[in-house]
Amino acid sequence: MKLEKLYKTLLDLYGPQGWWPVDEEYHTLKGTDPREEIIIGAVLTQNTSWKNVERALENLKKNGEISLRFIREAEIDYLRTLIKPAGFYNLKAVRLKSVAHFFNPLERLNSVGRGELMKVQGVGKETADAILLYAGNRLSFVIDKYTQRFVHRLLGVSGGYDDLKRFFEENLPRDIDLYKEFHALIDEHAKRYCRSTPLCGECPIKSLCISGAPYS
């Protein structure tokens, strides 16, 4: 099955996801840059659910600011308190500081290489790709645990992070919006049906899935 056809199937099922979510109204009122919220969120979402990230972002809104300038200037103990809902807050506070200093000025987003970005403390492959794609509008497909599970079960495709990244990038049109939506759609489907214990019997695309075929 061609990946582009699979993308269109998921888009028909779930509609546009509009990922990465940012509070545009907040940034308009504060005069801050929504790209910075994406960068902050990409670090906070490491090893936790998005609901926990939202709680941490809400703390930053109410008691600080969702900006890299605030991250750079805030006392680290205070920053830890604000981001505590996202878990691993001691580690993530240090990582946020490193990332905030790296992206000063923010326009480094326009030219930074993936390898250079991954040298920043706490920025691995997934975080780097998320920042490049969603904040930098750069063609860099994001692979996460949902994507790995989904393509293995549905298409029988497996491999390491870079193998799967290459698989998507070599088999899709070079389209920023498609990259963003497809990654978000895969995550949505994985959360609904392709869970750790899959709900194959209820899955709307089970007829397309080599693992779910016996349930069709």
C-alpha positions as CSV (number, residue, x, y, z in Angstrom):
1,M,0.0,0.0,0.0
2,K,1.4,3.4,-0.9
3,L,2.0,5.7,2.0
4,E,0.3,8.6,0.3
5,K,-2.9,6.5,-0.1
6,L,-2.6,5.5,3.6
7,Y,-2.3,9.2,4.5
8,K,-5.4,10.1,2.6
9,T,-7.3,7.2,4.2
10,L,-6.4,8.4,7.7
11,L,-7.2,12.1,6.8
12,D,-10.7,11.0,5.6
13,L,-11.2,9.2,8.9
14,Y,-10.0,11.7,11.4
15,G,-9.8,15.0,9.5
16,P,-6.9,17.6,9.8
17,Q,-5.2,17.4,13.2
18,G,-3.6,20.9,13.1
19,W,-0.6,19.6,14.9
20,W,1.5,21.2,16.6
21,P,-1.1,22.9,18.8
22,V,-0.2,26.4,20.0
23,D,-2.2,29.1,21.7
24,E,-2.1,31.8,18.9
25,E,-4.2,34.2,20.9
26,Y,-1.9,34.0,23.9
27,H,1.1,34.8,21.7
28,T,-0.7,37.7,20.0
29,L,-1.5,39.2,23.3
30,K,1.9,38.7,24.8
31,G,3.9,39.5,21.7
32,T,5.7,36.2,21.9
33,D,6.5,33.8,19.1
34,P,4.4,30.6,18.8
35,R,7.4,28.7,17.4
36,E,8.9,29.0,20.9
37,E,5.9,27.2,22.4
38,I,6.6,24.3,19.9
39,I,10.2,24.1,20.9
40,I,9.3,24.1,24.6
41,G,6.6,21.5,24.1
42,A,8.9,19.3,22.2
43,V,11.2,19.0,25.2
44,L,8.4,18.7,27.7
45,T,6.7,15.9,25.9
46,Q,9.7,13.6,26.2
47,N,8.5,10.4,28.1
48,T,5.1,11.8,29.1
49,S,1.6,12.3,27.7
50,W,0.5,15.5,26.0
51,K,-2.1,16.1,28.7
52,N,0.8,16.5,31.2
53,V,2.6,18.8,28.8
54,E,-0.6,21.0,28.6
55,R,-0.6,21.3,32.4
56,A,3.0,22.4,32.4
57,L,2.4,24.9,29.6
58,E,-0.6,26.3,31.6
59,N,1.7,26.8,34.6
60,L,4.1,28.7,32.4
61,K,1.2,30.9,31.1
62,K,-0.1,31.8,34.5
63,N,3.1,32.1,36.4
64,G,5.7,33.0,33.8
65,E,5.7,33.1,30.1
66,I,5.8,30.6,27.2
67,S,8.9,32.0,25.7
68,L,12.6,31.0,25.4
69,R,13.5,34.4,26.9
70,F,11.6,33.4,30.1
71,I,13.2,30.0,30.1
72,R,16.7,31.5,29.8
73,E,16.1,34.1,32.6
74,A,14.0,32.1,35.1
75,E,15.7,30.7,38.2
76,I,16.0,27.0,37.5
77,D,14.3,26.0,40.8
78,Y,11.3,28.1,39.8
79,L,11.3,26.6,36.3
80,R,11.3,23.1,37.8
81,T,8.2,23.9,39.8
82,L,6.3,25.2,36.8
83,I,7.1,22.3,34.6
84,K,6.6,19.6,37.3
85,P,3.4,18.2,35.7
86,A,5.4,17.1,32.7
87,G,7.5,14.7,34.8
88,F,11.3,14.4,34.9
89,Y,11.2,18.1,35.8
90,N,14.8,18.3,37.1
91,L,16.2,16.9,33.9
92,K,13.8,18.8,31.6
93,A,14.5,22.1,33.3
94,V,18.2,21.7,32.4
95,R,17.3,20.6,28.9
96,L,15.0,23.6,28.4
97,K,17.7,26.0,29.5
98,S,20.2,24.4,27.0
99,V,17.7,24.6,24.1
100,A,16.6,28.1,25.0
101,H,20.3,29.3,24.9
102,F,20.9,27.4,21.7
103,F,18.0,29.2,20.0
104,N,19.1,32.7,20.8
105,P,18.3,34.2,18.3
106,L,15.3,32.1,17.3
107,E,16.1,32.5,13.7
108,R,18.7,29.8,14.0
109,L,15.7,27.6,13.2
110,N,16.0,28.6,9.6
111,S,19.5,27.2,9.1
112,V,20.4,24.8,11.9
113,G,21.3,21.3,10.7
114,R,19.8,18.2,12.3
115,G,23.2,17.0,13.5
116,E,24.0,20.3,15.0
117,L,20.7,20.4,16.9
118,M,21.2,16.9,18.2
119,K,24.4,18.1,19.9
120,V,22.3,20.2,22.3
121,Q,21.9,18.6,25.7
122,G,18.6,16.6,25.8
123,V,17.8,16.8,22.1
124,G,17.6,13.4,20.6
125,K,16.4,12.4,17.1
126,E,12.7,12.6,17.8
127,T,12.9,16.0,19.6
128,A,15.2,17.4,16.9
129,D,12.8,16.3,14.1
130,A,9.8,17.7,15.9
131,I,11.5,21.0,16.3
132,L,12.7,21.1,12.7
133,L,9.3,20.1,11.2
134,Y,6.8,21.9,13.4
135,A,8.7,25.0,14.6
136,G,11.1,25.4,11.6
137,N,8.9,24.2,8.8
138,R,11.7,22.0,7.6
139,L,11.2,18.6,5.8
140,S,12.1,16.2,8.6
141,F,9.7,13.4,9.3
142,V,9.1,12.6,13.0
143,I,9.2,9.0,14.1
144,D,7.9,8.1,17.6
145,K,6.8,4.9,19.3
146,Y,3.3,5.2,17.8
147,T,4.7,5.4,14.3
148,Q,7.1,2.4,14.9
149,R,4.2,0.3,16.2
150,F,1.8,1.4,13.4
151,V,4.0,0.7,10.4
152,H,5.2,-2.6,11.8
153,R,1.7,-3.9,12.4
154,L,0.1,-2.4,9.3
155,L,2.8,-2.8,6.7
156,G,5.3,-5.2,8.2
157,V,8.0,-2.5,8.1
158,S,10.4,-2.3,11.0
159,G,13.9,-0.9,11.7
160,G,15.6,1.7,13.7
161,Y,14.7,5.4,13.9
162,D,16.7,6.5,10.9
163,D,15.5,3.5,8.8
164,L,11.9,4.4,9.4
165,K,12.5,8.1,8.9
166,R,14.1,7.3,5.5
167,F,11.2,5.0,4.6
168,F,8.7,7.8,5.0
169,E,10.8,10.5,3.4
170,E,11.7,8.4,0.4
171,N,8.0,7.3,-0.2
172,L,6.2,10.5,0.3
173,P,6.0,13.8,-1.6
174,R,8.2,16.5,-0.1
175,D,5.4,18.4,1.4
176,I,5.6,20.1,4.8
177,D,1.9,20.0,5.5
178,L,1.7,16.4,4.6
179,Y,4.6,15.5,6.9
180,K,2.9,17.4,9.8
181,E,-0.5,15.9,9.3
182,F,0.6,12.4,8.6
183,H,2.6,12.1,11.8
184,A,-0.3,13.5,13.8
185,L,-2.8,11.2,12.1
186,I,-0.7,8.1,12.8
187,D,-0.5,9.1,16.5
188,E,-4.3,9.7,16.6
189,H,-5.0,6.3,15.1
190,A,-2.5,4.6,17.3
191,K,-4.0,6.1,20.4
192,R,-7.5,5.1,19.4
193,Y,-7.0,1.6,18.0
194,C,-3.3,0.6,17.5
195,R,-2.6,0.6,21.2
196,S,-0.1,-1.6,23.0
197,T,-2.9,-4.1,23.1
198,P,-4.5,-3.3,19.8
199,L,-8.3,-3.0,19.2
200,C,-8.1,-4.8,15.9
201,G,-11.7,-5.9,15.8
202,E,-12.9,-2.2,16.0
203,C,-10.2,-0.8,13.7
204,P,-11.6,1.1,10.7
205,I,-8.6,0.2,8.5
206,K,-8.2,-3.5,9.6
207,S,-8.8,-4.6,6.0
208,L,-5.6,-2.8,5.0
209,C,-3.5,-4.2,7.9
210,I,-1.4,-7.4,7.6
211,S,-1.7,-7.9,11.3
212,G,-5.5,-7.1,11.5
213,A,-6.4,-9.1,8.4
214,P,-7.7,-12.1,10.4
215,Y,-10.2,-9.8,12.1
216,S,-11.7,-8.5,8.8
